Amino acid sequence: MKLNHRRPPAISDHTPIGLKSARQTSPEAKTPADFSSRTLTTTTGPVLVFFYLKKIKPNFVWFRTLIDPSMEDLPAELTIDILSRLPVKTIIHCKLVCKKWRNLVLDSLFVNLHLSRSPIGLIIKHYPFMYRTNYWIFPSYPGTMKWVQIEDKVDCDRLLSLNLNLPAILQNASIIHMGSVNGLICLWRTIPALNLDNICICNPVTRECMILPGQRFQRDGFAEAAYGFGLSSVTGEYKVVRTLQAKVVQNGHKPAWPSVIEAEVYTLGTCEWRNLGPVPVTYYWLNNALHQFCGTFLNNHFHWIVCDSKDTRDEIATFDLDKETFQMFPSPPESVQGKRCHGQSLAILKGCLCKLGTYHFELTIWVMKEYGIKNSWHKEVVITPEICVDLKWPLFEPMDLIVGLKDGSILMVFENKFCVFDPRSQTIEETKMFKPQSRGLAYRPSFLKFQNFGSEMVYMF
């Protein structure tokens, strides 16, 4: 549309709007015919131009953004950068604001950027009741699951939590955490009485869950399984590895040495398990506690504690996620001196592999400072009965190291209770913020969607 009027003569074509003062504008400046006389008599030069541009704003969208900005006017890259810095709860609410923000949260750029900034937290799984068999400790009910963000240290006043409801399909069996990678949690759904087990992958933030197809090897009453869940640093594929050690029955008794250990791998998006054949490791997996079912994932390898045929020496076995091969791994010095360790477990502390175990009346935490280097094992922590008189010594139950906090303290679980060890004061005390009969898993939330994994059946909850 062409307007039949002239610009105010006092404002140059090269002068930015709003920078000319009122006294630089001629009082006799002509104005558009469609402006009211009230406007003419009450406005000065710069303000007159302001109303002039507002009148023809269809041709000046950029000016509308200048005088009336909103979040929708920001470039998509800048909006993604802002959203990725918000807490998870806030981002979930932002998805409901408008379709543009919802699409941005689903964008792969946002998913990767948020994951790089996502704070470490915990998945707390509370079991109403636990029961013990000769070889396992199982939860009798699914219980509840909660995501907890701990800021710097364990402090009830600074604890951010988000309750998560388990999918309905997981409500009729025992659920055990098997590991977490990039916000995805591997869950083992098992009914020991029926020798039934399934593997589920769940994202509590997006509330998506997929159940993997049945494994090639089915368990029987004399078989023990161990699992691992991780991400290949080379191919970017998420994989689940499963070992099954079947035992020969002789005169109704189960011998200590397994007859064969088989392995299979599932790659998310392929919809099938691949048989790797017998495991070329002459040790058997120690599965006498919940934590031993899942391999500790670090440096593209799964790690399990294994034992020799005479049940006298404990070692570490690894599985390379890219080469899909098993091999033995260097163990701490005390593990090879003929001393039998009780209550063993593997964990990650400050990015390093560590091993927890009780030798006589000492709870020791060994840390491998340089991955794969045998001489880099260092005795980092020693907890004695004098430090913690409340524990039932000697410690035969395993102690799970959950996470190392920024203040230097270590959060651990022992006898289904959360404890915090402070290496500076050499004290350990039970926290009261979590219910008894709970277990924890280090967890970093993400908005990764399952649509990237192909044709697996996905459930929403």
Secondary structure, 3 states (H helix, E strand, C coil): CCCCCCCCCCCCCCCCCCCCCHHHCCCCCCCCCCCCHHHHHHCCHHHHHHHHHHHCHHHCHHHHHHHCCCHHHCCHHHHHHHHCCCCHHHHHHHCCCCHHHHHHHHCHHHHHHHHHHCCCEEEEEECCCEEECCCCEEECCCCEEEEEEECCCCCHHHEEEEEECCCHHHCCCEEEEEEEECCEEEEEEEEHHHCEEEEEEEECCCCEEEECCCCCCCCCCCEEEEEEEEECCCCCCEEEEEEEEECCCECCECCCCCCEEEEEEEECCCCCEEEEEECCCCCEECCCCHHHHECEEECCEEEEEEECCCCCCEEEEEEECCCCEEEEECCCHHHHCCCCCEEEEEEEECCEEEEEEEECCEEEEEEECCCCCHHHEEEEEEECCCCCCCCCCCCCCCEEEEEECCCCCEEEEECCEEEEEECCCCEEEECCCCCCCEEEEEECCCCCCHHHHCCCCEEEC
